[in-house]
Amino acid sequence: MAAGDRTGLRRERIDRGIKVRSDDIFALSSYRELTYLVLPRVLPILILIILPLVLNIYWTKVMIMACTIAILGLSWEVMHAAGMISLGQALFFGLGAYLAATFNRYFGLPPVLTIPIATICGGLLSTLLLSPVLRLRGIYFAMITLALSMMFGRVIEATGILGGTVGMSALSPLPNLWVEIYLVLFTTIILLFVFRRLINTDYGLVLKGIGENDRTVMSGGINIYWYKAQALFIGTAAAAFTGAFMTHYNMQVGMAAFALDYSILPVASVVVGGPGSFAGAVIGAFILVPLSEALRAFTGLRVVFYSLVMVIFIVALPEGIFHYLERKYHQFDRWVEVEVKKK
């Protein structure tokens, strides 16, 4: 093109040439477009994998806790997709924790067996406990999950079973810190991609339909309670894994396994990261947990600053950080030359 043919510049969206046929299928015409799509998916994963190699022991342990809250947030999102709002993630965490401790203490099973067994059994037990109340919706279901998590802690305290207020200690540890961090980290990444893929399948569409309008889905002849029970098992099993993992990570379990932190922080992570997106739950956890540790030096004012930061996030970005970043990323543009034909 000759220099005389250039009459000026105009802005063009970077993704203008990418034809989107669905959420996961694209028609690409260049490596630039492929990079544009892959980079925001691959880069965060690479950063998470590399971080433990450069962090000190303290912040590596903070990262382990962030992954734990992220998985609890992912499990909350799965249940929420099917219309089940939970305020009792601590219930599922605690059940997984005590099941792993019981199998290890009384049956002598190693962590390589107790963690997967406690994950499955924790999901099954949670599903059985909540199956009678699957017909409840909204705040009513949420209050049941909150009440059950508080009840289990009080039962253990009053009866003295499973170690009572003292708990169970001297449990088998995981081999080393590298196994601990990469086990929970890769579990977080795998669950993120599995849940994102699941919710975009026909099965996931049914779950989202139940969450949006269960009456309409029921009128189509679909047994919504069977689907809700399946979503409940998937979500609670993921949460039970975190409890089983933390039991062997801490080498002890006690009533703190049913602490409200395990119910509140996952919901807060979802709200800050962006409701309705699994990636938002992970982003929110990796913001709130390190922030909480960074504010530990303020002692009594820690809760004040922490609450203030959360209010700022909620007011300034009600859509959540993930949705905001996603929207801004797809708005990137560049200057291109405008060509005109000579008369």
N, C-alpha and C positions, 0 to 999 in steps of 0.2 A: 504494500500500500504506500503510495507516495505521500510525502509530507503535506502536500497541498490538499489532500483529501480529508485532513483532520480539522474539524471545526470546533472541537471542544471535548469535554469530559462529562460523564454522567455516573451516578452511583448504580451499582448492580449488586444484588444479594449474592453472597458467596455460594449459596445452595440453589441458585436459580436453575442450574442445569440438571439437578437431581430430581428425577421423577419418582415420587413416593406412591406406591401402590397399596401399601399397608404399613403397619407400625414397624415391621421387620423386613420388608422386601423393597429394594430400591433398584432403579435403573441408572447405572453409572456410565459415564462416558470418558472418565480420566482418572488417573491416580490421585489428582488433587481432590476430586470429589470423594474418592474412597478414603483418603486421609481425613477429610473433613468429617466423615461419619464415624470412623474407627477411633480417632484420637481421643475424644471425650470418654470413650468406653475403656480403652486400653491404658491410657496414662494414669488415671487414679488407681487402677489395680497394680500397676508397676510401682507406683509410689508407696502403696501400702506394703508391698512385698519387700521393698528396699528399706523402709523405715526401721524395722527392728535391727538392721545391720549397723545403723548409725546412732541409734538412741542408746542412752545409758540404761542401767537396770531399772531405775525408778520409773522412767517414762515408758519403758517397755511394759512394765506392770500396769501402768495407766492405760496403755494401748490394749492390753488384755481385757481390762474392765470395759473399755470402749467397745470392743468387739462383743463382749457379753451383752451389753445394753443394746447394741445394734441388732443382735439376733433376737432379743426379746421384742424389739421394735418391729422386726420383720414378722415375727409370729403374731403380733398385734394386728399388723396390716392384713395378714391372711384372714384372720377372724373377722376383721372389720369389712373386708370385701364381701363377706357373706352376711353382713348385717348384724354381726355380734360385736358389740362394744364392750371391751373388757377393762375392768379396773383391778383385776386380780392376777396380773402376770406373776406376782410373787407366789401365788398358789401353785402354779405350774413349775416355777423355779424351785420352790421348796419341796414339792413332791419328787422331782428328779434328784434333788440333793440328798434327801433322806433315803430314797430307794438305792442310790449308788452307795451310800454309807452302809446301809443294811447289808447289801450283797457283799460288800468288802469286809465288814466286821464279822458278820455271823456265818457267811458262807465261804469266806476266804478267796473270793474271786478277784483277779487283778483288774486294774483300771481299763485294760484293753477290752474286757468283757463287761464290767459294771457300767461303763458309760453308755454303750449301745443298748444294753438291756434296760437300764434305767430310762433311757430316752423313749423306747417303745412302751415300756410298762407305764411310764409317767403319762404318755399321751393317751393310752388306753384307760387308765384310772381317771384322768381328768375328764375324758369323754363320757365315761360312765357316770361320774358325779354330776355333770352338767346336762346330760341327756334329758332328764325330766323337765328342765326349764328352757329347752330350745324354743318353745313357743313364745317365750317372753322376748320383747324387743326393747331396744334403746336403753334407757337408764335403768329399767327393771332388771335386765340381764346383767348389766354392769354392777349393780348393787349386790346381786347374788355372788358374783365372782369375788367382789371385795369382801363380803361377809364370810365366805368360805375360807379365804386366805387368812383372815384374822382368827377364825374359829379354830383352824388347825393348830396355829401357834398356841392358843389358849388351852387346847386339849392336851398337847404335849407338856405344857407347863403344869397343868392340874394333875395329870395322871402319872407323870414321871416316866412315860414310855420313851423308848429310843434315846435314852440319856437325859430326858427331862430338860431342865434349864441349863444343865452342864453341857449337854450334847454328846457327840461322839468325836474323839480325837485319835491321834496316832494312826490315821488312815494311810493307805498306800499312796505315795506321791507319783506324779508323772516323771519320766526319766530325767528331764532337765528343762531349763527355761526355753530353749529353742523349740523343743517339742510342744511346750505349752503355748507359746505365742503363735507358732505356725499352724497348730491344730485348730485353735479357735479362729485364727485369721482366715485360713482356707475354708473352714466351715462357713464363716460369714460370707465369703465371696461366692461359694457354691450355692448357698441358700438364696442369695440375692439373685443370681441368674436363673436358678430353678424356679423360684417363685414368680419372677418376671415372665418367664416362658410359660409357666402354668396359667397365669391369669390371662394370657393372650390366646389361649386355646379355647375350643368350644366349651370345655369343662369350666374354664375360668369365666367365660362369658355368662354361663348359668349362675355361677357364684355371684358375679357382679349384678346380674339381674335380680337375684334374691335380695341382695343388699339394697338395691334401688327401689324395687317394688315387688315384694314377695307374693302379694296377692295375684298380680298378673302372671307371674311364673307358675303359681299353683293352679291357676285357671287353665294352664296349658297341659295339665295332667302330669306335672313333674312333682315328685315327692321332695319338697324343699327341705324337710327335716332330715332326710337321709343325706342330702348334699351338705347341710349345715353340720351334721355330725362328722362327715369326712373332713370338712374344713377345720372343724374344732380339733380333730385328732392331729391334722398336719401342723396347725399352729401350736398346740400344747406340747406336741412331741419336740418341736424345735426349742420351746422354752424349757422343757425338762432337760434337754441336752445341756443347756447352760448351767442348770443347777448341778447336774452330775459332774460336769467339767470343773466347776468351781469347788466342789467338794474335794476332789483329788488335788486341785491346785492349792487349796488352803490346808489340805490334809486334816480337815475337821469340819464338822457341821453342827449347827446349833439353831436356836430359835431365830437368829438373825436371817436365816434363809427365807423366812416369811416377812421380812422387813418391807415397809411400804416403798422404800427406794426402788425396789425391783418392779413395782407397779407404776410409780409416778414417772421415773426417768424414761422408760420406753415411750410412754405417751407424750412426754415433753419432747423427746427426740423426733417423734413423728410430726408434731405440731411445728417445731422449728424447721425441720428438714423439708416438710411438704406433705400433707396428707394425700393419700391416694397414689403415692409413688414409693416403691420399695427402696429405691436409691435414696429418697429423702430421709427415711428412717436411719440409714447408715450414716449419711452426712450429719444429721442432727446429733447422733450419738458421738461422732468424732469431734463435734464442736462442744457439746455440753459437758462431757466427762472430763476432757483436759481443762476446760474452763473452770469446772468445779475444783479441780486439783490446784490450778493456778491461784484461785482465790482462797485457798486454805490458810494462807498467811494472815488473812484479815480476821481470823477467828470468829468472833460474834457477828461481825458485819458481813461475813461471807454469804449468809442467806439473803441479806439485803441486796448486795451487789448482784448475786446470782439471779434473784427475782427481777431486778431492774433490767438486766441484760435480756432475760426472757420476754419481758413486757415490750422492750424495744423491738425485738425480733418479730413478735406477734403483731404489733401495731404497724411497724414499718414494712414488714413483708408478710402480710396475712396469707399469701399464697404459698409461702415456704421458700427456703433457699433454693432447693432443687428446681422448682418450677420457674423461679426467677432467673437462675443461671441458664436453664434450658431455653427460655424465651429470648434472653439476650444473646445467647450463642447463635441462634438461628436468625438473628437480626443483623449479624455482621455483614458488612458490605465492603465494596472496593470501588475505586475509580477506574472506569474503562473509557476507552476512546470511542467517540461517536463518529461513525462513517457516513458520509453523504456523497451522492453521485454528483459529478460535475454536470452543469447544464450545457 
